[in-house]
Amino acid sequence: MRVARHVMSLGAPAALTLGIAALALISLDFWPDGDAGSARAEIQADPDMRGEVPDEGPPPFPIEGLYKDRPEDSEPSPTMPTTPSAAPPVDTSASFVAVYNVSLGRFNLGNFSISGTVRDGQYNLRGAGTFSVLKGWVFNWQGSLGGAGAATTAGPNPTTYSFSQTDGKYSERLRISFGDGFVQSVRIWPKPRPYPGEIKVTKEQVQHVVDPLSGAFLTARSANPHGDLSVCDQVIPIFDGRSRYDLVLTPKKRVMVQNRGAGSYTGPAAVCRVKFVPISGYPRGDPGIEQLRQANGIEAWMVPLQGTDMYVPYRIVIPAFGGYTAVAVMTSLRVGRAGRAEAR
């Protein structure tokens, strides 16, 4: 269980930095004073749970105090100074499918795939994966997620984000609705208990935010396809349904990626330093959050999508999780026009 605990303590920030949003949201199961999920009521796992939240069944739990009234006197967020809805749409038309292998120390956890389309100023993203340790004896997790919204020159303007997960005992689904860059509602099935000592999320903190999936795959853009380090010069404001945090990216270096396998990426990459800055929605003094906040060796390698001005994660390194290093590496990438994806 020690390994599983460290896997889960990767938490929401791992999704951002990994660009594999589901791994991060395993933090919804992590509690510092016990095994994962021990502070929540267990429900029967649904092996077919995927994608959108259900229309039937027990009523969902809306997060209280949200957020649907836009403050009349609000100022633009310094992390996203231009309101995305006011910016022109991007002229990119593309589709892609990326597969990542995720490991924690010597443990190969499994694969996670992300597919996306951008067309007519709109985007749609989907992801799914399965992680396990020792063939499921120690840890077994399945998850899927999705997001949609407008792709603008000021960044993604999400409209919806959904996430579902199960570890065989506990299952959970989450859905966020956005409007004009503001969180309008959050619903979680089943009703979550508050984190002990939780720092509450405020209305002001969910202005001009993006979900983990949009933040990882829609914020890095450059017309320079040669590993442009300017994609590393940004702050990504994230809200995952429970936690609010920033990812502060700064340029580190440019490298060349060499792969021989069919469908694997070969070419330049911009290596970004990543600093995790927690804001709210997490337990005060949480050791996993504190470890991520102090980590100085987090890296995100961003690579261009051929024929577009988009950059997506290729390799993510997150050191020192209880002595383990988490690594996610893209093993295949297919890029094409919207409506079809071609091997690159």
LODOLUM-326681 format. One record per residue (C-alpha): residue in one letter; x, y, z; residue number from 1. Coordinates in nm, 4 decimals. Each point is the difference from the previous one (the first is absolute). Last residue first. Example, Ala and Ser with C-alpha at 12.3 -4.5 7.8 and 13.67 -1.06 7.14 Angstrom:
# residues 2
KELUM  r        c1        c2        c3    k
KELUM  s    1.3670   -0.1060    0.7140    2
KELUM  a   -0.1370   -0.3440    0.0660    1
This chain:
# residues 344
KELUM  r        c1        c2        c3    k
KELUM  r    0.3652    1.1108   -3.8032  344
KELUM  a   -0.2753   -0.2538   -0.0276  343
KELUM  e   -0.3189    0.1647   -0.1232  342
KELUM  a   -0.3060    0.1126    0.1923  341
KELUM  r   -0.3343    0.0633   -0.1709  340
KELUM  g   -0.2949    0.2368    0.0409  339
KELUM  a    0.2075    0.3055    0.0756  338
KELUM  r    0.3150   -0.0192   -0.2080  337
KELUM  g    0.2733   -0.2311    0.1088  336
KELUM  v    0.2339   -0.0909    0.2854  335
KELUM  r    0.0814   -0.3398    0.1473  334
KELUM  l    0.2361   -0.0234    0.2961  333
KELUM  s    0.1484   -0.3051    0.1685  332
KELUM  t    0.1996   -0.0817    0.3132  331
KELUM  m   -0.0359    0.3350    0.1778  330
KELUM  v    0.1872   -0.0225    0.3277  329
KELUM  a   -0.1345    0.0461    0.3548  328
KELUM  v    0.2465   -0.0169    0.2873  327
KELUM  a   -0.0649   -0.0052    0.3754  326
KELUM  t    0.3108   -0.0157    0.2165  325
KELUM  y   -0.0148   -0.1984    0.3230  324
KELUM  g    0.1681    0.0744    0.3323  323
KELUM  g   -0.3230    0.0959    0.1752  322
KELUM  f   -0.1023    0.1892   -0.3119  321
KELUM  a    0.3402    0.1474   -0.0746  320
KELUM  p   -0.0015    0.1027   -0.3648  319
KELUM  i   -0.2735    0.0938   -0.2514  318
KELUM  v    0.1153   -0.0478   -0.3601  317
KELUM  i   -0.2310    0.0608   -0.2958  316
KELUM  r    0.0773   -0.0948   -0.3603  315
KELUM  y   -0.1757    0.0846   -0.3258  314
KELUM  p   -0.2565    0.2598    0.1085  313
KELUM  v   -0.1830    0.1863   -0.2798  312
KELUM  y    0.0861    0.3039   -0.2139  311
KELUM  m   -0.2533    0.1477   -0.2439  310
KELUM  d    0.0781    0.2321   -0.2942  309
KELUM  t   -0.1165   -0.2630   -0.2476  308
KELUM  g    0.1387   -0.1946   -0.2970  307
KELUM  q    0.1996   -0.2406    0.2150  306
KELUM  l   -0.0937    0.0107    0.3677  305
KELUM  p    0.2893    0.1640    0.1795  304
KELUM  v    0.1742   -0.1520    0.3042  303
KELUM  m   -0.0029    0.1012    0.3677  302
KELUM  w    0.2292   -0.1652    0.2555  301
KELUM  a   -0.1349    0.0670    0.3492  300
KELUM  e    0.2425   -0.0067    0.2917  299
KELUM  i   -0.0371   -0.0147    0.3787  298
KELUM  g    0.3392    0.0204    0.1716  297
KELUM  n   -0.0573    0.2783    0.2525  296
KELUM  a   -0.2547   -0.1700    0.2255  295
KELUM  q   -0.1049    0.2145    0.2974  294
KELUM  r   -0.3645    0.0341   -0.1002  293
KELUM  l   -0.0166   -0.3663   -0.1008  292
KELUM  q    0.1230   -0.1123    0.3407  291
KELUM  e   -0.2416    0.2361    0.1730  290
KELUM  i   -0.2924   -0.1413   -0.1983  289
KELUM  g    0.0998   -0.3553    0.0915  288
KELUM  p    0.0524    0.0897    0.3665  287
KELUM  d   -0.3421    0.1695    0.0440  286
KELUM  g    0.0581    0.2911    0.2389  285
KELUM  r   -0.3377    0.1604   -0.0686  284
KELUM  p   -0.2158   -0.2481   -0.1845  283
KELUM  y   -0.0656    0.0997   -0.3649  282
KELUM  g   -0.2540    0.2236   -0.1737  281
KELUM  s    0.2172    0.3110   -0.0114  280
KELUM  i    0.3047    0.1678   -0.1549  279
KELUM  p    0.2712   -0.2564   -0.0692  278
KELUM  v    0.2938    0.1209   -0.2134  277
KELUM  f    0.1694   -0.2799   -0.1982  276
KELUM  k    0.3147    0.1157   -0.1759  275
KELUM  v    0.0800   -0.1445   -0.3404  274
KELUM  r    0.3298    0.0380   -0.1811  273
KELUM  c   -0.0624   -0.0265   -0.3706  272
KELUM  v    0.1882   -0.2021   -0.2613  271
KELUM  a   -0.0839    0.1025   -0.3574  270
KELUM  a    0.0178   -0.3032   -0.2260  269
KELUM  p    0.1421   -0.0462   -0.3497  268
KELUM  g   -0.0570   -0.3057   -0.2187  267
KELUM  t   -0.0926   -0.3662    0.0009  266
KELUM  y   -0.3415   -0.1154    0.1249  265
KELUM  s   -0.0881   -0.3674   -0.0192  264
KELUM  g   -0.2426   -0.1284   -0.2639  263
KELUM  a    0.2360   -0.2718   -0.1145  262
KELUM  g    0.2798   -0.0478    0.2510  261
KELUM  r    0.3359    0.1663   -0.0594  260
KELUM  n   -0.0065    0.2803    0.2547  259
KELUM  q    0.2314    0.2993    0.0474  258
KELUM  v   -0.1149    0.3091    0.1899  257
KELUM  m    0.2101    0.3114   -0.0520  256
KELUM  v    0.0342    0.2408    0.2926  255
KELUM  r   -0.0712    0.3677    0.0789  254
KELUM  k    0.0689    0.1312    0.3476  253
KELUM  k   -0.1515    0.1287    0.3257  252
KELUM  p   -0.2848    0.2438   -0.0709  251
KELUM  t   -0.2421    0.0853    0.2847  250
KELUM  l   -0.3414   -0.1484    0.0762  249
KELUM  v   -0.2028    0.0931    0.3096  248
KELUM  l   -0.2803   -0.2480    0.0547  247
KELUM  d   -0.2686    0.1602    0.2108  246
KELUM  y   -0.2361   -0.1597    0.2489  245
KELUM  r   -0.3687   -0.0352    0.0866  244
KELUM  s   -0.1228   -0.3301    0.1425  243
KELUM  r   -0.3347   -0.1825    0.0049  242
KELUM  g   -0.1491    0.0164   -0.3471  241
KELUM  d    0.3324   -0.0006   -0.1838  240
KELUM  f    0.0678    0.3758   -0.0055  239
KELUM  i    0.3197    0.1022   -0.1748  238
KELUM  p    0.1680    0.3349   -0.0713  237
KELUM  i    0.2867   -0.0564   -0.2492  236
KELUM  v    0.2867    0.2499    0.0367  235
KELUM  q    0.2130    0.0630   -0.3070  234
KELUM  d    0.3488    0.0123   -0.1526  233
KELUM  c    0.0539   -0.3631   -0.0986  232
KELUM  v   -0.1653    0.0433   -0.3406  231
KELUM  s    0.2631    0.2702   -0.0608  230
KELUM  l    0.2607   -0.2776   -0.0119  229
KELUM  d   -0.0842   -0.0703   -0.3653  228
KELUM  g    0.0899   -0.3610   -0.0725  227
KELUM  h    0.0391    0.0412   -0.3747  226
KELUM  p   -0.3655    0.0312   -0.1072  225
KELUM  n   -0.0106    0.3829    0.0268  224
KELUM  a   -0.3643    0.1071   -0.0402  223
KELUM  s   -0.0351   -0.0407    0.3736  222
KELUM  r   -0.2680   -0.1356    0.2345  221
KELUM  a   -0.0017   -0.1563    0.3476  220
KELUM  t   -0.3424    0.0459    0.1669  219
KELUM  l   -0.2110   -0.2710   -0.1663  218
KELUM  f    0.1400   -0.3376    0.1100  217
KELUM  a    0.0890    0.0164    0.3698  216
KELUM  g   -0.2318    0.2795    0.1060  215
KELUM  s   -0.2892   -0.1435   -0.1980  214
KELUM  l    0.0377   -0.3330    0.1810  213
KELUM  p    0.0544    0.1506    0.3443  212
KELUM  d   -0.3034    0.2347   -0.0171  211
KELUM  v    0.0464    0.3672   -0.0766  210
KELUM  v   -0.0300    0.3125    0.2114  209
KELUM  h   -0.1032    0.3547   -0.0879  208
KELUM  q   -0.1807    0.0623    0.3297  207
KELUM  v   -0.0004   -0.2946    0.2401  206
KELUM  q    0.1997    0.1667    0.2780  205
KELUM  e   -0.2448    0.2899    0.0386  204
KELUM  k   -0.2805   -0.2366    0.0931  203
KELUM  t    0.2031   -0.1438    0.2849  202
KELUM  v    0.1459   -0.3491    0.0466  201
KELUM  k    0.0224   -0.1021    0.3642  200
KELUM  i    0.3230   -0.1100    0.1656  199
KELUM  e   -0.0887   -0.3430    0.1388  198
KELUM  g    0.0939   -0.0813    0.3592  197
KELUM  p   -0.1393   -0.3519   -0.0318  196
KELUM  y   -0.1068   -0.0396   -0.3650  195
KELUM  p   -0.3711    0.0443   -0.0464  194
KELUM  r   -0.2073   -0.3140   -0.0569  193
KELUM  p   -0.0969   -0.0728   -0.3541  192
KELUM  k   -0.3577   -0.0624   -0.1212  191
KELUM  p    0.0055   -0.2914   -0.2428  190
KELUM  w    0.0138    0.1177   -0.2803  189
KELUM  i    0.1511    0.3479   -0.0336  188
KELUM  r   -0.1537    0.3111   -0.1553  187
KELUM  v    0.1780    0.3287   -0.0603  186
KELUM  s   -0.1797    0.3075   -0.1307  185
KELUM  q    0.0566    0.3333   -0.1726  184
KELUM  v    0.3791    0.0172   -0.0130  183
KELUM  f    0.0945    0.3161   -0.1865  182
KELUM  g    0.1758    0.0339   -0.3354  181
KELUM  d   -0.3083    0.1223   -0.1830  180
KELUM  g   -0.2099   -0.2812    0.1458  179
KELUM  f    0.1342   -0.3238    0.1411  178
KELUM  s   -0.1673   -0.3234    0.1109  177
KELUM  i    0.2011   -0.2504    0.2040  176
KELUM  r   -0.0854   -0.3702    0.0281  175
KELUM  l    0.1297   -0.2649    0.2370  174
KELUM  r   -0.0483   -0.3720    0.0279  173
KELUM  e    0.1180   -0.2329    0.2741  172
KELUM  s    0.0472   -0.3678    0.0651  171
KELUM  y    0.1450   -0.1720    0.3075  170
KELUM  k    0.0612   -0.3714    0.0310  169
KELUM  g    0.1493   -0.1103   -0.3321  168
KELUM  d    0.2266    0.3066   -0.0282  167
KELUM  t   -0.2509    0.2055   -0.1969  166
KELUM  q    0.0168    0.3316   -0.1814  165
KELUM  s   -0.2149    0.2464   -0.1927  164
KELUM  f    0.0755    0.3517   -0.1260  163
KELUM  s   -0.1977    0.2632   -0.1830  162
KELUM  y    0.0829    0.3488   -0.1254  161
KELUM  t   -0.2401    0.2383   -0.1712  160
KELUM  t   -0.0004    0.3470   -0.1595  159
KELUM  p    0.3698    0.0729   -0.0199  158
KELUM  n    0.1489    0.3230   -0.1422  157
KELUM  p    0.3431   -0.1145   -0.1128  156
KELUM  g    0.2688    0.2607   -0.0584  155
KELUM  a    0.0154    0.3663   -0.1017  154
KELUM  t    0.0094   -0.0885   -0.3730  153
KELUM  t   -0.3202   -0.1959    0.0518  152
KELUM  a   -0.0975   -0.3666    0.0152  151
KELUM  a   -0.3597   -0.0176    0.1247  150
KELUM  g   -0.1212   -0.2801    0.2235  149
KELUM  a    0.0098   -0.3709    0.0696  148
KELUM  g    0.1401   -0.2379    0.2594  147
KELUM  g    0.0136   -0.3694    0.0693  146
KELUM  l    0.1177   -0.2492    0.2571  145
KELUM  s    0.0422   -0.3698    0.0588  144
KELUM  g    0.1423   -0.2010    0.2854  143
KELUM  q    0.1022   -0.3451    0.1110  142
KELUM  w    0.2084   -0.0845    0.3067  141
KELUM  n    0.1656   -0.3081    0.1470  140
KELUM  f    0.2500   -0.0023    0.2857  139
KELUM  v    0.1765   -0.2631    0.2062  138
KELUM  w   -0.1296   -0.3252   -0.1485  137
KELUM  g   -0.0946    0.1682   -0.3272  136
KELUM  k    0.2553   -0.1653   -0.2222  135
KELUM  l    0.2851    0.0943    0.2338  134
KELUM  v   -0.0966    0.3695   -0.0163  133
KELUM  s   -0.2839    0.1179   -0.2231  132
KELUM  f   -0.1030    0.2928   -0.2192  131
KELUM  t   -0.2754    0.0017   -0.2630  130
KELUM  g   -0.0685    0.2769   -0.2469  129
KELUM  a   -0.2452    0.2283   -0.1751  128
KELUM  g    0.0034    0.3455   -0.1558  127
KELUM  r   -0.2259    0.2218   -0.2083  126
KELUM  l    0.0381    0.3544   -0.1324  125
KELUM  n   -0.2337    0.2151   -0.2137  124
KELUM  y    0.0930    0.3402   -0.1360  123
KELUM  q   -0.1869    0.2821   -0.1731  122
KELUM  g    0.1299    0.2869   -0.2143  121
KELUM  d   -0.1266   -0.1535   -0.3236  120
KELUM  r    0.1931   -0.3216    0.0692  119
KELUM  v    0.2244   -0.1322    0.2751  118
KELUM  t   -0.0132   -0.3738    0.0662  117
KELUM  g    0.1433   -0.2026    0.2844  116
KELUM  s    0.1047   -0.3439    0.1157  115
KELUM  i    0.1861   -0.0836    0.3219  114
KELUM  s    0.1194   -0.3484    0.0907  113
KELUM  f    0.1297   -0.1309    0.3343  112
KELUM  n    0.2249   -0.2977    0.0420  111
KELUM  g    0.1138   -0.2123    0.2923  110
KELUM  l    0.1502    0.0246    0.3466  109
KELUM  n    0.3525   -0.1208   -0.0783  108
KELUM  f    0.1550   -0.0220    0.3459  107
KELUM  r    0.3751    0.0628    0.0235  106
KELUM  g   -0.0507    0.3530    0.1283  105
KELUM  l   -0.3549    0.0964   -0.0917  104
KELUM  s   -0.0703   -0.0612   -0.3663  103
KELUM  v   -0.2474    0.1379   -0.2544  102
KELUM  n   -0.0073   -0.0897   -0.3704  101
KELUM  y   -0.1739    0.2591   -0.2121  100
KELUM  v   -0.2086   -0.0344   -0.3174   99
KELUM  a   -0.0833    0.3032   -0.2158   98
KELUM  v   -0.2819    0.0235   -0.2560   97
KELUM  f   -0.0316    0.3163   -0.2067   96
KELUM  s   -0.2453    0.2025   -0.2038   95
KELUM  a    0.0504    0.3298   -0.1771   94
KELUM  s   -0.1576    0.3164   -0.1349   93
KELUM  t    0.1799    0.3062    0.1333   92
KELUM  d   -0.1513    0.3428   -0.0723   91
KELUM  v   -0.0097    0.1004    0.3658   90
KELUM  p   -0.3111    0.1829    0.1110   89
KELUM  p    0.0085    0.3762    0.0618   88
KELUM  a    0.0219    0.1223    0.3606   87
KELUM  a   -0.2984    0.1315    0.1981   86
KELUM  s   -0.1017   -0.3456    0.1263   85
KELUM  p    0.3572   -0.0576    0.1132   84
KELUM  t   -0.0029    0.3001    0.2370   83
KELUM  t    0.3464    0.1519   -0.0360   82
KELUM  p    0.2178    0.0351    0.3075   81
KELUM  m    0.0400   -0.3700    0.0721   80
KELUM  t    0.2407   -0.0401    0.2920   79
KELUM  p   -0.0516    0.3604    0.1105   78
KELUM  s   -0.3732   -0.0758    0.0389   77
KELUM  p   -0.2200    0.2691   -0.1484   76
KELUM  e   -0.1664    0.2230    0.2616   75
KELUM  s   -0.3346   -0.0835    0.1531   74
KELUM  d   -0.2410    0.2820    0.0766   73
KELUM  e   -0.3172   -0.1744   -0.1127   72
KELUM  p    0.1011   -0.3334    0.1501   71
KELUM  r   -0.1300   -0.2777   -0.2261   70
KELUM  d   -0.2795   -0.1887    0.1728   69
KELUM  k    0.0429   -0.3690   -0.0698   68
KELUM  y    0.2532   -0.0702    0.2671   67
KELUM  l   -0.0752   -0.2127    0.2180   66
KELUM  g   -0.0624    0.0170    0.3737   65
KELUM  e   -0.0724   -0.3686    0.0368   64
KELUM  i    0.1406   -0.2650   -0.2307   63
KELUM  p   -0.2990   -0.1683   -0.1561   62
KELUM  f   -0.0551   -0.3600    0.1131   61
KELUM  p   -0.1667   -0.2125   -0.2613   60
KELUM  p   -0.3480   -0.1454    0.0396   59
KELUM  p   -0.0054   -0.3777    0.0314   58
KELUM  g   -0.0575   -0.1877   -0.3249   57
KELUM  e   -0.0682    0.1291   -0.3483   56
KELUM  d    0.1635    0.2480   -0.2341   55
KELUM  p    0.3448   -0.1548    0.0472   54
KELUM  v    0.3277    0.1923   -0.0190   53
KELUM  e    0.1758    0.0015   -0.3335   52
KELUM  g    0.2968   -0.2127   -0.0900   51
KELUM  r    0.0331   -0.3579    0.1118   50
KELUM  m   -0.1226   -0.2343    0.2720   49
KELUM  d   -0.0230   -0.3488   -0.1460   48
KELUM  p    0.1810   -0.1664    0.2894   47
KELUM  d   -0.2431    0.1565    0.2500   46
KELUM  a    0.1501   -0.0262    0.3462   45
KELUM  q   -0.2393   -0.0644    0.2889   44
KELUM  i    0.0175    0.2860    0.2447   43
KELUM  e    0.2427    0.0845    0.2772   42
KELUM  a   -0.0821    0.2906    0.2307   41
KELUM  r    0.2916    0.2338    0.0283   40
KELUM  a    0.2657    0.0477    0.2655   39
KELUM  s    0.1762   -0.3210   -0.0943   38
KELUM  g    0.0234    0.0999   -0.3671   37
KELUM  a    0.3748   -0.0373   -0.0161   36
KELUM  d    0.1372   -0.1422    0.3197   35
KELUM  g    0.0178    0.2149    0.3083   34
KELUM  d    0.0837    0.3344    0.1514   33
KELUM  p    0.1271    0.1857   -0.3059   32
KELUM  w   -0.3066   -0.0755   -0.2155   31
KELUM  f    0.0276   -0.0782   -0.3679   30
KELUM  d   -0.2996   -0.1048   -0.2087   29
KELUM  l   -0.0645    0.3379   -0.1663   28
KELUM  s    0.3756    0.0064   -0.0526   27
KELUM  i   -0.0555   -0.2535   -0.2777   26
KELUM  l   -0.0875    0.3165   -0.1871   25
KELUM  a    0.3577    0.0434   -0.0993   24
KELUM  l    0.0271   -0.3274   -0.1839   23
KELUM  a   -0.3085    0.0922   -0.1956   22
KELUM  a    0.1370    0.3195   -0.1418   21
KELUM  i    0.2761   -0.1447   -0.2039   20
KELUM  g    0.1791    0.3176   -0.0905   19
KELUM  l    0.2434   -0.1222    0.2535   18
KELUM  t    0.0465    0.3413    0.1494   17
KELUM  l   -0.3670    0.0620    0.0145   16
KELUM  a   -0.1008   -0.3486    0.0978   15
KELUM  a    0.2769   -0.0203    0.2534   14
KELUM  p   -0.1333    0.3092    0.1682   13
KELUM  a   -0.3260   -0.1784    0.0770   12
KELUM  g    0.1539   -0.2577    0.2248   11
KELUM  l    0.3320   -0.1760   -0.0121   10
KELUM  s   -0.1070   -0.1179    0.3456    9
KELUM  m   -0.1907   -0.2813   -0.1678    8
KELUM  v    0.3137   -0.1653   -0.1273    7
KELUM  h    0.1675    0.0519    0.3370    6
KELUM  r   -0.2890   -0.1764    0.1755    5
KELUM  a    0.0044   -0.2815   -0.2530    4
KELUM  v    0.3680   -0.0588    0.0694    3
KELUM  r   -0.0577   -0.0083    0.3764    2
KELUM  m   -0.2983   -0.2327   -0.0443    1
